[in-house]
């Protein structure tokens, strides 16, 4: 099955000779590829149809491990062939932290590489991988067609709307409310408290996330649904992704919010330009010193994985 029909193989390797060797091997066998020198550079390809990631994880490569974290946060299940010079393959696999991974010891042997790739891309498997790895919105739960489930969801949304009115009237902050639901029950509620608590991050969703994590004793809200009276702002949306919620339901749109003075469009536009062109100045420096701490994190044996 030609990979071009389903997606490309992304090769991330900072050594030019090794990367070109791998690309040559794959192209010679008819596989279509993307190539990048680093995890940061490879990020541009994550929105494209991919079937497989061939990744250098030699010497605790921080940028490349960061790429894997981005994949996990996008709910991607892209299989990975990890290239390393380490002998302890179990430690490498644990550090990578993805479900479908094969560890290959350097130097790369062409026959072994192709054997591992073909193992992932057998007919019948490739289509399943592609469908799971292309970032996409999760579909609404099938039980939305169930009148009772629909009524329950309407009840949760109305509770978020009621909170937005009630807490606005109490001068807690802006007209926003949110609830978080798990197993058909509300486990946390939140409302805008920016002005009352002098906390610019105290949006309804942020407050609800904090309360839900306390209630569950976990930083992950997997299995939870969020009902919010308005489409989340960039900060809240990012936090909901970090929290790994299953899905979001919202009432008002961000355009509705802009019409009453809560306009987040300028933040969305800031994300689209490089840091040197943003209205809030930022500059990278002392990266070499800062990366030492990241390297120590990768070596830390008692860390809690995110």
C-alpha positions as CSV (number, residue, x, y, z in Angstrom):
1,X,0.0,0.0,0.0
2,X,1.7,3.3,-1.1
3,X,2.0,5.6,1.9
4,X,1.2,8.5,-0.4
5,X,-2.5,7.4,-0.5
6,X,-2.8,7.6,3.3
7,X,-0.1,10.0,4.6
8,X,3.6,10.7,4.9
9,X,6.3,9.5,7.2
10,X,7.8,12.3,9.2
11,X,11.5,11.9,9.9
12,X,13.0,14.0,12.6
13,X,16.8,13.8,12.9
14,X,19.3,16.5,13.6
15,X,22.2,14.7,12.0
16,X,22.1,15.7,8.3
17,X,23.8,12.5,7.1
18,X,21.6,10.1,9.1
19,X,18.5,12.0,8.1
20,X,19.3,12.0,4.4
21,X,20.2,8.3,4.6
22,X,16.8,7.5,6.2
23,X,14.9,9.7,3.7
24,X,16.8,8.0,0.8
25,X,15.9,4.5,2.1
26,X,12.2,5.4,2.4
27,X,11.9,7.3,-0.9
28,X,13.6,4.4,-2.7
29,X,10.9,2.1,-1.4
30,X,8.1,4.4,-2.6
31,X,7.3,6.0,0.8
32,X,6.6,9.7,0.8
33,X,8.3,11.7,3.6
34,X,8.6,14.9,5.4
35,X,11.9,15.8,7.1
36,X,12.9,18.1,9.9
37,X,16.1,18.7,11.9
38,X,14.4,19.2,15.3
39,X,11.1,18.7,17.1
40,X,10.4,22.5,16.9
41,X,10.8,22.4,13.1
42,X,8.7,19.3,12.9
43,X,5.7,21.0,14.6
44,X,4.7,22.5,11.2
45,X,3.9,19.0,9.9
46,X,1.6,17.9,12.7
47,X,-1.5,19.2,11.0
48,X,-0.8,17.2,7.8
49,X,-1.8,13.6,7.3
50,X,0.9,11.4,8.8
51,X,1.2,7.7,9.3
52,X,4.4,7.3,11.2
53,X,7.1,9.3,13.0
54,X,10.8,8.3,12.8
55,X,12.3,10.3,15.6
56,X,15.8,10.8,17.0
57,X,15.7,10.6,20.8
58,X,19.5,10.3,21.3
59,X,20.9,12.0,24.4
60,X,17.5,13.0,25.8
61,X,16.9,15.3,22.9
62,X,14.6,17.9,24.6
63,X,13.0,19.4,21.5
64,X,12.1,16.0,20.1
65,X,10.6,14.8,23.3
66,X,8.6,18.0,23.4
67,X,7.3,17.1,19.9
68,X,5.9,13.8,21.4
69,X,4.2,15.8,24.2
70,X,2.5,17.9,21.5
71,X,1.3,14.8,19.8
72,X,-0.2,13.5,23.0
73,X,-1.9,16.8,23.8
74,X,-3.5,16.8,20.4
75,X,-5.0,13.3,21.1
76,X,-2.8,11.9,18.4
77,X,-1.9,8.2,18.4
78,X,0.8,8.4,15.8
79,X,3.1,5.3,16.0
80,X,6.8,6.2,16.6
81,X,10.1,4.5,15.7
82,X,12.6,6.0,18.1
83,X,16.3,6.1,17.2
84,X,18.7,6.1,20.1
85,X,22.3,5.2,21.0
86,X,21.2,4.0,24.5
87,X,21.3,0.4,25.5
88,X,18.5,0.6,28.0
89,X,15.5,0.4,25.7
90,X,13.0,0.1,28.5
91,X,14.1,3.5,29.9
92,X,13.9,5.1,26.5
93,X,10.4,3.7,26.0
94,X,9.3,5.0,29.4
95,X,10.7,8.5,28.6
96,X,8.9,8.6,25.3
97,X,5.5,7.8,26.8
98,X,3.5,6.9,23.7
99,X,1.5,3.8,23.2
100,X,2.8,2.6,19.8
101,X,6.6,2.8,19.8
102,X,9.5,0.8,18.5
103,X,13.0,1.4,19.8
104,X,15.9,1.1,17.2
105,X,19.5,1.2,18.2
106,X,21.8,3.4,16.1
107,X,23.4,3.1,13.6
108,X,20.2,2.5,11.6
109,X,20.2,-0.7,9.5
110,X,18.0,-0.2,6.4
111,X,16.5,-3.7,6.4
112,X,15.5,-3.5,10.1
113,X,14.1,0.0,9.6
114,X,11.9,-1.1,6.7
115,X,10.8,-4.2,8.5
116,X,9.6,-2.1,11.5
117,X,7.9,0.5,9.2
118,X,6.1,-2.3,7.3
119,X,4.9,-3.7,10.5
120,X,3.0,-0.6,11.3
121,X,1.8,0.0,7.7
122,X,0.3,-3.3,6.8
123,X,-3.0,-3.2,4.8
124,X,-5.9,-2.8,7.1
125,X,-3.8,-1.1,9.8
126,X,-2.7,2.0,7.9
127,X,-6.2,3.4,7.4
128,X,-6.9,3.0,11.2
129,X,-3.6,4.8,12.0
130,X,-4.3,7.7,9.7
131,X,-7.8,8.2,11.0
132,X,-6.5,8.3,14.6
133,X,-3.5,10.6,14.0
134,X,-5.0,13.5,12.1
135,X,-6.0,16.0,14.7
136,X,-9.8,16.3,14.7
137,X,-12.6,17.3,16.9
138,X,-14.2,14.5,18.9
139,X,-17.7,13.7,17.7
140,X,-20.6,14.4,19.9
141,X,-21.5,11.3,22.0
142,X,-24.0,9.1,20.2
143,X,-26.4,9.3,23.1
144,X,-27.1,13.0,22.1
145,X,-29.9,11.4,20.1
146,X,-31.4,10.1,23.3
147,X,-34.1,12.5,24.5
148,X,-33.1,12.0,28.1
149,X,-29.4,12.6,27.4
150,X,-30.3,15.7,25.5
151,X,-32.5,16.9,28.4
152,X,-29.6,16.3,30.8
153,X,-27.2,18.3,28.7
154,X,-29.7,21.1,28.4
155,X,-29.9,21.1,32.2
156,X,-26.1,21.3,32.6
157,X,-26.0,24.2,30.1
158,X,-28.8,26.0,31.8
159,X,-26.9,25.7,35.1
160,X,-23.9,27.3,33.5
161,X,-26.1,30.1,32.1
162,X,-27.8,30.6,35.5
163,X,-24.4,30.9,37.2
164,X,-23.4,33.6,34.7
165,X,-26.5,35.6,35.6
166,X,-26.4,35.0,39.3
167,X,-22.8,35.7,39.8
168,X,-22.9,38.8,37.5
169,X,-25.7,40.1,39.6
170,X,-23.6,39.5,42.7
171,X,-20.8,41.6,41.2
172,X,-18.3,38.7,41.2
173,X,-17.2,39.5,37.6
174,X,-18.3,39.3,34.0
175,X,-21.3,37.3,32.8
176,X,-19.7,33.9,32.5
177,X,-20.5,30.6,34.1
178,X,-19.3,27.0,33.6
179,X,-19.9,23.5,35.0
180,X,-17.8,20.3,34.7
181,X,-19.7,17.0,34.5
182,X,-18.4,13.5,34.9
183,X,-20.6,10.4,34.9
184,X,-23.7,12.4,34.4
185,X,-23.2,14.5,37.5
186,X,-21.8,18.0,38.1
187,X,-18.5,17.8,39.9
188,X,-17.5,21.4,39.8
189,X,-18.9,24.9,39.0
190,X,-17.1,28.1,38.2
191,X,-17.9,31.7,37.4
192,X,-15.9,34.8,36.4
193,X,-14.1,36.2,39.4
194,X,-11.6,38.5,37.7
195,X,-12.6,41.7,39.3
196,X,-13.7,40.4,42.7
197,X,-10.5,38.4,43.3
198,X,-8.1,40.7,41.3
199,X,-7.1,37.6,39.3
200,X,-6.9,38.0,35.6
201,X,-6.9,34.2,35.1
202,X,-10.1,33.7,37.2
203,X,-12.4,33.0,34.2
204,X,-15.3,30.7,34.7
205,X,-13.7,27.7,33.0
206,X,-10.4,28.2,34.9
207,X,-12.2,28.3,38.2
208,X,-14.2,25.2,37.3
209,X,-11.1,23.3,36.2
210,X,-9.4,24.0,39.5
211,X,-12.4,22.9,41.5
212,X,-12.9,19.8,39.4
213,X,-9.2,18.8,39.8
214,X,-9.5,19.2,43.6
215,X,-12.7,17.1,43.6
216,X,-11.1,14.3,41.7
217,X,-7.6,14.6,43.2
218,X,-6.1,14.5,39.7
219,X,-4.7,17.0,37.2
220,X,-6.4,15.1,34.3
221,X,-10.1,15.7,33.6
222,X,-10.3,12.8,31.1
223,X,-13.9,11.6,31.0
224,X,-15.3,15.0,31.8
225,X,-17.5,17.3,29.8
226,X,-17.5,21.1,30.1
227,X,-20.6,23.3,29.8
228,X,-19.9,27.0,29.6
229,X,-22.2,29.9,28.9
230,X,-19.8,31.3,26.3
231,X,-17.2,30.0,23.9
232,X,-13.9,29.7,25.8
233,X,-11.3,32.4,25.4
234,X,-7.8,31.4,24.2
235,X,-6.5,31.0,27.7
236,X,-9.5,28.8,28.8
237,X,-9.4,26.8,25.7
238,X,-5.8,26.0,26.1
239,X,-6.4,25.0,29.8
240,X,-9.2,22.7,28.7
241,X,-6.8,21.0,26.3
242,X,-4.2,20.7,29.0
243,X,-6.9,19.2,31.3
244,X,-7.7,16.6,28.7
245,X,-11.5,17.0,28.9
246,X,-13.6,14.9,26.5
247,X,-15.7,17.7,24.9
248,X,-16.9,21.2,25.4
249,X,-20.4,22.6,25.0
250,X,-20.9,26.4,24.9
251,X,-23.8,28.9,24.6
252,X,-22.7,32.3,23.4
253,X,-20.0,32.6,20.7
254,X,-16.8,34.6,20.9
255,X,-18.5,37.1,18.4
256,X,-21.3,37.5,20.9
257,X,-18.7,38.2,23.6
258,X,-16.9,40.8,21.4
259,X,-20.2,42.7,21.0
260,X,-20.4,43.3,24.7
261,X,-16.8,44.3,25.1
262,X,-15.0,41.0,25.6
263,X,-13.0,40.8,22.4
264,X,-10.3,38.1,22.3
265,X,-9.7,38.4,18.5
266,X,-6.5,40.3,19.1
267,X,-5.0,37.4,21.1
268,X,-6.0,34.9,18.4
269,X,-4.2,37.1,15.9
270,X,-1.1,37.4,18.1
271,X,-0.7,33.6,17.9
272,X,-0.3,33.8,14.2
273,X,2.8,36.0,14.1
274,X,6.3,35.5,15.3
275,X,7.3,36.8,18.8
276,X,9.2,39.7,17.4
277,X,6.1,41.1,15.8
278,X,3.7,40.7,18.7
279,X,2.4,43.7,20.6
280,X,3.7,42.2,23.9
281,X,7.5,42.1,23.4
282,X,9.3,38.9,24.2
283,X,12.9,37.6,23.6
284,X,14.6,34.4,24.2
285,X,17.9,34.4,26.0
286,X,20.0,32.2,28.4
287,X,18.4,29.2,26.7
288,X,21.5,27.0,27.3
289,X,21.2,27.6,31.1
290,X,17.5,27.1,31.1
291,X,17.7,23.8,29.2
292,X,19.9,22.3,31.9
293,X,16.8,22.1,34.1
294,X,14.8,20.5,31.3
295,X,17.6,17.9,30.9
296,X,17.6,17.3,34.6
297,X,13.8,16.7,34.4
298,X,14.3,14.1,31.7
299,X,16.7,12.3,34.0
300,X,14.6,12.6,37.1
301,X,13.5,9.1,38.2
302,X,10.6,10.0,40.5
303,X,8.7,12.5,38.3
304,X,5.0,12.3,37.7
305,X,4.4,12.1,33.9
306,X,2.0,14.6,32.4
